Amino acid sequence: MCPQLFVYGTLMRGEVNHCLLGAAEYVGAHRTEPGFTLYRLGAYPGAVRGGKTRIAGEVYRVTGAEFRRIDALEEHPRLYRRELIPTPYGRAWIYLFRGSRRACTLIPSGDWRRLTDAAGGLTAAAIRHTRDPKNPRWQQRPH
């Protein structure tokens, strides 16, 4: 059986990096148990252990090739590290942010999509499509 992955930001359906999941099987929506903090790190979020937040996201079954692509995006293990968490569908990997959070904005709801939807119109589009080194679509375009 393929490992499961919990995604909570730009890898979710409708987000800019969802294409990296390839043909991964969508298992279902999930909100983690309390015990995390979610930050906006510019154009993408980062979750860390500690706090009282429940993170909203989606669970997928992924192949080794999909994991390698996502590891590259998340700069695993330097910028993000993987950890197993419980879900109603069985254990799933989550990427936890390891970088500095000094200039980062807290996302109290634990819900990246709610943040970008609440931002509305052009602001939400800007958050979702900001040029960022972690966005492979921007990397492929000539500058």
Contacts in CASP RR format, 6 or more apart in sequence:
PFRMAT RR
TARGET T0000
AUTHOR 0000-0000-0000
METHOD contacts of the structure
MODEL  1
MCPQLFVYGTLMRGEVNHCLLGAAEYVGAHRTEPGFTLYRLGAYPGAVRG
GKTRIAGEVYRVTGAEFRRIDALEEHPRLYRRELIPTPYGRAWIYLFRGS
RRACTLIPSGDWRRLTDAAGGLTAAAIRHTRDPKNPRWQQRPH
1 61 0 8 1.000
2 25 0 8 1.000
2 61 0 8 1.000
2 62 0 8 1.000
2 63 0 8 1.000
2 64 0 8 1.000
3 61 0 8 1.000
3 62 0 8 1.000
3 64 0 8 1.000
3 67 0 8 1.000
3 92 0 8 1.000
3 93 0 8 1.000
4 27 0 8 1.000
4 59 0 8 1.000
4 60 0 8 1.000
4 61 0 8 1.000
4 62 0 8 1.000
4 87 0 8 1.000
4 89 0 8 1.000
4 90 0 8 1.000
4 91 0 8 1.000
4 92 0 8 1.000
4 93 0 8 1.000
5 24 0 8 1.000
5 59 0 8 1.000
5 60 0 8 1.000
5 61 0 8 1.000
5 62 0 8 1.000
5 66 0 8 1.000
5 67 0 8 1.000
5 70 0 8 1.000
5 92 0 8 1.000
5 93 0 8 1.000
5 94 0 8 1.000
6 30 0 8 1.000
6 32 0 8 1.000
6 57 0 8 1.000
6 58 0 8 1.000
6 59 0 8 1.000
6 85 0 8 1.000
6 87 0 8 1.000
6 92 0 8 1.000
6 93 0 8 1.000
6 94 0 8 1.000
7 21 0 8 1.000
7 57 0 8 1.000
7 58 0 8 1.000
7 59 0 8 1.000
7 60 0 8 1.000
8 38 0 8 1.000
8 45 0 8 1.000
8 46 0 8 1.000
8 47 0 8 1.000
8 55 0 8 1.000
8 56 0 8 1.000
8 57 0 8 1.000
8 58 0 8 1.000
8 94 0 8 1.000
8 110 0 8 1.000
8 112 0 8 1.000
9 15 0 8 1.000
9 44 0 8 1.000
9 45 0 8 1.000
9 57 0 8 1.000
9 112 0 8 1.000
9 113 0 8 1.000
10 16 0 8 1.000
10 17 0 8 1.000
10 18 0 8 1.000
10 43 0 8 1.000
10 44 0 8 1.000
10 45 0 8 1.000
10 112 0 8 1.000
10 128 0 8 1.000
10 134 0 8 1.000
10 135 0 8 1.000
11 17 0 8 1.000
11 18 0 8 1.000
11 20 0 8 1.000
11 21 0 8 1.000
11 70 0 8 1.000
11 73 0 8 1.000
12 18 0 8 1.000
12 57 0 8 1.000
12 58 0 8 1.000
12 112 0 8 1.000
12 113 0 8 1.000
13 26 0 8 1.000
13 58 0 8 1.000
15 113 0 8 1.000
15 128 0 8 1.000
16 43 0 8 1.000
16 128 0 8 1.000
16 129 0 8 1.000
16 135 0 8 1.000
16 137 0 8 1.000
17 44 0 8 1.000
17 73 0 8 1.000
17 134 0 8 1.000
17 135 0 8 1.000
17 136 0 8 1.000
19 136 0 8 1.000
19 137 0 8 1.000
20 66 0 8 1.000
20 69 0 8 1.000
20 70 0 8 1.000
20 73 0 8 1.000
20 136 0 8 1.000
21 60 0 8 1.000
21 62 0 8 1.000
21 66 0 8 1.000
21 70 0 8 1.000
22 66 0 8 1.000
24 60 0 8 1.000
24 61 0 8 1.000
24 62 0 8 1.000
24 63 0 8 1.000
24 66 0 8 1.000
25 60 0 8 1.000
25 61 0 8 1.000
26 58 0 8 1.000
26 59 0 8 1.000
26 60 0 8 1.000
27 58 0 8 1.000
27 59 0 8 1.000
27 60 0 8 1.000
27 61 0 8 1.000
27 89 0 8 1.000
28 58 0 8 1.000
28 59 0 8 1.000
28 89 0 8 1.000
29 56 0 8 1.000
29 57 0 8 1.000
29 58 0 8 1.000
29 59 0 8 1.000
30 56 0 8 1.000
30 57 0 8 1.000
30 58 0 8 1.000
30 59 0 8 1.000
30 87 0 8 1.000
30 88 0 8 1.000
30 89 0 8 1.000
30 92 0 8 1.000
31 54 0 8 1.000
31 55 0 8 1.000
31 56 0 8 1.000
31 57 0 8 1.000
32 54 0 8 1.000
32 55 0 8 1.000
32 85 0 8 1.000
32 94 0 8 1.000
33 54 0 8 1.000
33 85 0 8 1.000
33 86 0 8 1.000
34 51 0 8 1.000
34 52 0 8 1.000
34 53 0 8 1.000
34 54 0 8 1.000
35 49 0 8 1.000
35 50 0 8 1.000
35 51 0 8 1.000
35 52 0 8 1.000
35 53 0 8 1.000
35 54 0 8 1.000
36 47 0 8 1.000
36 48 0 8 1.000
36 49 0 8 1.000
36 50 0 8 1.000
36 51 0 8 1.000
36 53 0 8 1.000
36 54 0 8 1.000
36 55 0 8 1.000
36 110 0 8 1.000
37 47 0 8 1.000
37 48 0 8 1.000
37 50 0 8 1.000
37 51 0 8 1.000
37 53 0 8 1.000
37 106 0 8 1.000
38 45 0 8 1.000
38 46 0 8 1.000
38 47 0 8 1.000
38 53 0 8 1.000
38 55 0 8 1.000
38 106 0 8 1.000
38 107 0 8 1.000
38 110 0 8 1.000
38 111 0 8 1.000
38 112 0 8 1.000
39 45 0 8 1.000
39 46 0 8 1.000
39 47 0 8 1.000
39 48 0 8 1.000
39 97 0 8 1.000
39 101 0 8 1.000
39 104 0 8 1.000
39 105 0 8 1.000
39 106 0 8 1.000
39 107 0 8 1.000
40 46 0 8 1.000
40 104 0 8 1.000
40 105 0 8 1.000
40 106 0 8 1.000
40 107 0 8 1.000
40 115 0 8 1.000
41 97 0 8 1.000
41 104 0 8 1.000
42 104 0 8 1.000
42 105 0 8 1.000
42 127 0 8 1.000
42 130 0 8 1.000
42 132 0 8 1.000
43 127 0 8 1.000
43 128 0 8 1.000
43 129 0 8 1.000
43 130 0 8 1.000
43 131 0 8 1.000
43 132 0 8 1.000
43 134 0 8 1.000
43 135 0 8 1.000
44 132 0 8 1.000
44 134 0 8 1.000
45 107 0 8 1.000
45 112 0 8 1.000
45 115 0 8 1.000
46 80 0 8 1.000
46 95 0 8 1.000
46 96 0 8 1.000
46 97 0 8 1.000
47 55 0 8 1.000
47 94 0 8 1.000
47 95 0 8 1.000
47 96 0 8 1.000
47 97 0 8 1.000
48 96 0 8 1.000
48 97 0 8 1.000
48 101 0 8 1.000
49 83 0 8 1.000
49 96 0 8 1.000
53 107 0 8 1.000
53 108 0 8 1.000
53 109 0 8 1.000
53 110 0 8 1.000
54 110 0 8 1.000
55 94 0 8 1.000
55 110 0 8 1.000
55 111 0 8 1.000
56 109 0 8 1.000
56 110 0 8 1.000
56 111 0 8 1.000
56 112 0 8 1.000
56 113 0 8 1.000
56 114 0 8 1.000
57 111 0 8 1.000
57 112 0 8 1.000
57 113 0 8 1.000
59 87 0 8 1.000
59 89 0 8 1.000
59 92 0 8 1.000
62 70 0 8 1.000
70 76 0 8 1.000
70 95 0 8 1.000
73 134 0 8 1.000
73 136 0 8 1.000
74 80 0 8 1.000
74 95 0 8 1.000
74 134 0 8 1.000
75 134 0 8 1.000
76 82 0 8 1.000
76 95 0 8 1.000
77 98 0 8 1.000
78 98 0 8 1.000
79 97 0 8 1.000
79 98 0 8 1.000
79 99 0 8 1.000
80 95 0 8 1.000
80 96 0 8 1.000
80 97 0 8 1.000
80 98 0 8 1.000
81 95 0 8 1.000
81 96 0 8 1.000
81 98 0 8 1.000
82 93 0 8 1.000
82 94 0 8 1.000
82 95 0 8 1.000
82 96 0 8 1.000
83 93 0 8 1.000
83 94 0 8 1.000
83 96 0 8 1.000
84 91 0 8 1.000
84 92 0 8 1.000
84 93 0 8 1.000
84 94 0 8 1.000
85 91 0 8 1.000
85 92 0 8 1.000
85 93 0 8 1.000
85 94 0 8 1.000
107 115 0 8 1.000
109 115 0 8 1.000
115 127 0 8 1.000
116 124 0 8 1.000
116 127 0 8 1.000
116 128 0 8 1.000
117 124 0 8 1.000
119 127 0 8 1.000
129 135 0 8 1.000
131 138 0 8 1.000
132 138 0 8 1.000
133 139 0 8 1.000
END
